[in-house]
Amino acid sequence: MSGSELAVVVGSSGALGSAIAARLRRAGLDVLGVARGAEPPDCRADIGSDDAVAVIAAAVGGRPVRMVVQAAGLPPTGPLATIEPDALGRAVALKCGGLLRLVRAVDGQLDRGSRIVALGGHFGSEPAPYACAAGVTNAALANLVRQLADAYGPRGITAHLVAPGPADTPRLRGLAAAAAAERGVDVAEVLAERAAESPLGRLVTPEEVAWAVAALLAPEADALLGSTLGLDMGARRGIL
């Protein structure tokens, strides 16, 4: 890593995290990827553990941090009818607790113009019983981002939630396969249903999510402090 400014991307081995890391590199930032199975020069850490704070801080090494991205994915937990109740708490602890660990690891390296970005999702504002944990967790994440905006805004540091609709990732395809097996239908039918939620009739791509995250590097993105950037392909019907 040779540049002066750094982006730290948690979940960099996933479909969305890897696309975000690649896009931020093209934007001119050095990227420190964080994942449980990461290999040097990236950082191997479990964002679900408090130990990650010291590990990430050491890997950053005092360099100025322009952006942090919490893009860790949730493990499969099942629909509302069968989800283990304690799984809700674990999901919130991973996404929300992980965001706090990430911010604390780099707090001293954040400066005016730095961005705190969390990857949430459509189901935080559009509850769906088949995505129980994702809905509960992403709603909590939106609240936490607002709190971070209030806490860090006076320092010129902004916090943002990027909320894709159903994204074409291996995780979504795995969830679709499980739903298809439960319903006794073909997985293509379930995927078509997800795509049909959008007037465009398609899923969000990882590259589109990465574009939105990189766009937050612009100075004008200060105006989006604390807000949720929806990438739902028009699937959300509610009006705020």
N, C-alpha and C positions, 0 to 999 in steps of 0.2 A: 504494500500500500504506500503510494508515493505522494498523493495529494495532501493538501493542508486540511481539508474538511472531510468529515467522516459521517456516513450513515450507518446506523446499526439496525439490522433487520432480523427480528426473531421469527423463527419458522421459515428460514431461508431454504430449507430443503423441500418444502412443499410446493405445489403448483403455483399458488398465488405468491408466496414469499420469494420463490426463485425468479418469477417474472418481475416482481418489484425490484429485487436486487439488481437484475440485469438492466432495467430501465434507469435506475439511479446511477449506475456506472456510466451509462451513455450520457447522462446529464452532467457528468464530470466529477461526481463524488467517488471517493473511496468507500467501499462497502465492507463492513464486518458482519458476516452472516453468523447467526446464533441458532444452533440446533443441537438436539441431544446426540446426534451422530455426526456432527460437523468434524471436518478434518482441517488442519492448519493450511492456510493462515486464518481460517475462520475459527470461531469460538465454540467449543463443545460445552454446552450448559443446558440444564433442565430449568426452563423458566417457571415451572411449577414448584421449584424449591428455593428457599431463601438463600441457599448457597450460590445461586446464580448471580446475586448482586456483586459479590466480591470477584467472581470469575469474569464477569463482563467488564467490570471496572478495570481489572488488570489487563484485559485484552485491549481495551480502549487506550490505556496507557497515557492518559492526560491529554489526548488530542481533542481539539474542538469538534463538537458533534453538531452537525447541521440538521439532522433528522433522525428520529428513532421510529421504528415501525413494529408494532406488535401484531404479527400475522400468524401466530401459532394457531393451528387448527384444533377443533374439539374431537375427542374420540367418539366413536359411535355409541349412542346411549339408548336408542329405541324411541318409539312414539309415546305419547301421553298415556296410552292404555297399559303399557308394559314397562315404562322407564322406572328404574330403581330410584326412589325419592332422594337418596343421598347423592345420586349422580348429578343432581341439579347443583348442589353445593360445590362438588368437585369441578364442575364445568365453570362456574363463576370464579372459583379460586384460581383456575388456570388462566382464564382470559383477563379478568380484572386484577387479580393478585399479580399475575405475570406482567401486566402493564405497569403496575406500581413498582415492581422489582426492577424493571427495565429503566424507568425514569430515575429511580434512586441510584442505580448503578452509574448513571452519566450526569447526574444533577450538576455537578461542578463544572462539566464541560459544555453545558447548554448556555447559549448567549442570545442576545437580541437577534431575532430572525430565525432561531431554531424552531423546528416543528416536532411536535409529539403527535404521532398518528397511530390510531388503533383501527384494525380491520374488524368491522362488525358484520352486519348482514341484514337483509330484507326482513327476516322474521322477527327482529326486535320491535318493529312497528306494525307488522302484519302477522299476528299470531296464527300458527298452524299446528294442530295437534300432532302431525307427523314429524314436526321439527321442534319438539318441546324444549329440549335443553338449549338449542340455538336461540329460540325466541326469548327465553328467560335471560340467558347470558348476555345477549346483545342489547336487550333493554337496559340491563344493569351497566353494561359498558358505556352506553350513551350517557347515562347519569354520571359515571366516573369521569368521562371526557369533559363534561360541563364543569365538574369540580376542579379538574386540572386546569381548565381555561381560566377559571377565577383565580386559582392559586398562582399560576405562572404568567398570566397576562401582564401584570405590572412589571415583569422583567422583560417584556417584549417577546416572550416565548409563547407560541400558540399551540393549542391542542385541537385535534380534528378527529372525527369518526368518518371512515369511508365504509359505506354499507352497500355491498353488491347484492343484487338479486341472485337467484340460483345461477351459480357459475359453473361452466363446463370444466370440471376437475375430476380427477380420480375419486375424490371423496364423495362428490355428488353421485357419481356413477355407482359407487358402492352402496350408498343409501338407496338409490333407485333400485338396485338389484335386490336389496333386502325387502323393500316395499313390494316389489313385483312378486317375490317368492311368497310373501305373506298373503297377497291377494290372488295368487294363482294366475298372473298375467305375464306377458312378455315385458322385459325391462325396457324395450323401446317404447312401449305404451306409456310407462311411467315418465320416461324422459320427455316424451312428446307432451305430456300433461304439464310438466314444469315449463317447457318452452312456450306452451300456449298461454301461460299466465301473462306473457308480454304481448302487446299489440304487434310487435315485430316478429313474433313467433320464433324466437331463438333465445339461447342462453347467453349470459355475459361471458366474455373470454378473460383469461388471466391477463392478457396484454392490455385490455381495456381498464382493468383494475389498476395495473401498474401505471398506465398513463395518468389516471386520476391522482394517484399518490405523488407522482413526480410533478404534476401541475401545482401541488401545494408548495413547491420550492419558490414559486414566484412571489415577489414582495407583495403583490396585490392580494395574495391569499390571506394576509392579515385580516381581511374583512370576513373571512370564514371562521374566525375564532369561535371555538366551542360548538360549531354546527355539525350536522350530519350531511355528508355528501352522498346522496342516493344514486346508486348505479343499478337500478332495478328494471331497466328496459321498459319503463311505463307500467310495470306490474302493480305498483302501489296505487290504490284507488282513493285513499284518504286525502283530505285537504286540510292542511294546518293553517 
